[in-house]
Amino acid sequence: MRCREARQFLPSLMDEEATGELGEHVSGCRRCQADLAVYGEVASSLSVLEMVEVDPPAWFLQDTLSLIPSPTVSQRVRIAAAARPVRYAAASVGGAVVGAGAIGLWAWRRTRRAVSGSPQSSRDLAVQKA
Amino acid sequence: MVTPEVLAACKRGDPRAFEELVRSTHRRVYSLAVRLVGDQHDAQDVAQDAYLRIFRGLDGFREEARFETWMYRIVTNSAMNLLRRRGRLVEVALDEELDTPAPDRPSEVAADRDSLARALSALSPGQRTVVWLKDVYGLSCREIADEFGIEEGAVKVRLHRARKRLKELLEEGATDEVQGGPAVPAVAHGRGGDG
């Protein structure tokens, strides 16, 4: 491959590696390597342009900020939980303890009623028999 | 640079995090919009449309790509939609410029920011847009092809030609500077080729 041919492919070598005849030529040709280096320089200069900014009009920022959506109820809970994770964890544990206590109390009272209710019902039967 | 913490807070719907995101990105979003649509009023519409879509779509952003690239893609999509509505998409989606042979002489370029901006301005709208999106803002050829509605191969060809042309323009600029002449005919910076 000659330089004139190889040069047609050099711009694409910014994205992919040179293989085959092209790779062989470029690796052995100082002139094409120099050209390739120039493409590399241009590419790195271009990447810097991302940070070159065009100033928007003064009102643009405030106008854009007004488009921010208000959070929904569930989002408010998530935001608050993320802001005070310890407090929310404590509240969750406390809630769980209170809930478990309430269920335990309810179960205990039910069992107690069932136990004390049995003789009462046999006495009722005796009264009925008499 | 948008931090992962700000992104996480935005995903929870935190308006203060959205505000921080807008404050830290609005200049870049607006700049890309101006460069794509070439008009400041249209760029404001494009940028704000893009932000609305970012607010709505951020929950679905999976962080496989850089946030900025995802954001640039949304801005590009909004810009292409506007150009399509204005009947101007053809300027960037189709590019009929013929390839020109490179001069057969050693390379010498003056790739400072101003000469680069002038050289970019001298490219055709289609070539310029591809260079902005691929080489400046880091979108892939596949993503650009999707936005333009053309084949990925066509984007690669255009990019190849654009880089070659850009190098030629910069080389011409370097030669002209040595000879005391203008680098590249000055093209208004604020209209599509700014920056």
Contacts between the chains, C-beta under 8 A, distances in Angstrom:
chain1	res1	chain2	res2	distance
A	3	B	104	8.0
A	4	B	104	6.7
A	7	B	102	5.7
A	8	B	102	8.0
A	10	B	164	8.0
A	11	B	159	7.5
A	11	B	160	4.7
A	11	B	161	7.8
A	11	B	163	3.8
A	11	B	164	4.9
A	11	B	167	7.5
A	12	B	156	7.0
A	12	B	159	7.9
A	12	B	160	5.1
A	14	B	135	7.8
A	14	B	163	6.9
A	15	B	141	7.7
A	15	B	156	7.9
A	31	B	106	7.1
A	34	B	106	6.9
A	34	B	107	6.0
A	35	B	107	5.2
A	38	B	107	4.3
A	38	B	109	5.5
A	38	B	167	6.2
A	39	B	163	6.3
A	39	B	167	6.3
A	41	B	109	6.8
A	41	B	111	5.5
A	42	B	109	6.7
A	42	B	111	5.4
A	42	B	116	7.6
A	42	B	163	7.1
A	42	B	166	6.1
A	42	B	167	5.9
A	42	B	170	6.6
A	43	B	135	5.8
A	43	B	163	7.8
A	45	B	111	4.3
A	45	B	112	7.8
A	45	B	113	7.4
A	45	B	116	5.4
A	46	B	116	6.9
A	46	B	131	6.8
A	46	B	135	4.3
A	46	B	136	5.2
A	47	B	135	6.7
A	47	B	136	6.5
A	47	B	138	7.8
A	48	B	113	7.4
A	49	B	113	7.4
A	49	B	116	7.0
A	49	B	117	7.7
A	49	B	136	4.8
A	49	B	195	5.4
A	50	B	28	7.2
A	50	B	136	5.3
A	50	B	137	6.0
A	50	B	138	7.7
A	51	B	28	8.0
A	52	B	31	7.5
A	52	B	113	6.8
A	52	B	195	4.3
A	53	B	27	4.2
A	53	B	28	6.2
A	53	B	30	7.7
A	53	B	31	4.7
A	53	B	195	7.6
A	54	B	27	7.6
A	54	B	30	6.4
A	54	B	31	4.3
A	54	B	34	4.8
A	54	B	35	7.6
A	54	B	190	7.3
A	54	B	194	5.5
A	54	B	195	6.3
A	55	B	27	7.1
A	56	B	26	6.6
A	56	B	27	6.6
A	56	B	30	4.1
A	56	B	43	7.9
A	56	B	44	7.1
A	56	B	47	7.5
A	57	B	40	7.5
A	57	B	44	7.3
A	60	B	26	6.8
A	60	B	30	6.6
A	60	B	44	6.1
A	60	B	47	7.5
A	61	B	22	7.2
A	61	B	23	7.0
A	61	B	26	5.6
A	63	B	48	7.2
A	64	B	22	5.5
A	64	B	26	5.9
A	64	B	47	7.1
A	64	B	48	5.7
A	64	B	51	5.6
A	65	B	19	5.9
A	65	B	22	5.7
A	65	B	23	7.9
A	67	B	48	6.3
A	67	B	51	5.9
A	67	B	52	5.9
A	67	B	55	7.2
A	68	B	15	5.2
A	68	B	18	4.5
A	68	B	19	6.3
A	68	B	22	7.1
A	68	B	55	6.7
A	69	B	13	7.5
A	69	B	15	7.6
A	69	B	18	7.9
A	69	B	55	5.7
A	70	B	15	6.9
A	71	B	13	4.2
A	71	B	14	7.0
A	71	B	15	6.3
A	72	B	13	6.8
A	75	B	12	6.2
A	75	B	13	3.3
A	75	B	14	7.8
A	78	B	12	4.6
A	78	B	13	7.0
A	79	B	9	7.7
A	79	B	12	5.4
A	79	B	13	6.6
A	79	B	14	4.9
A	82	B	9	7.0
A	82	B	12	5.9
A	82	B	14	7.7
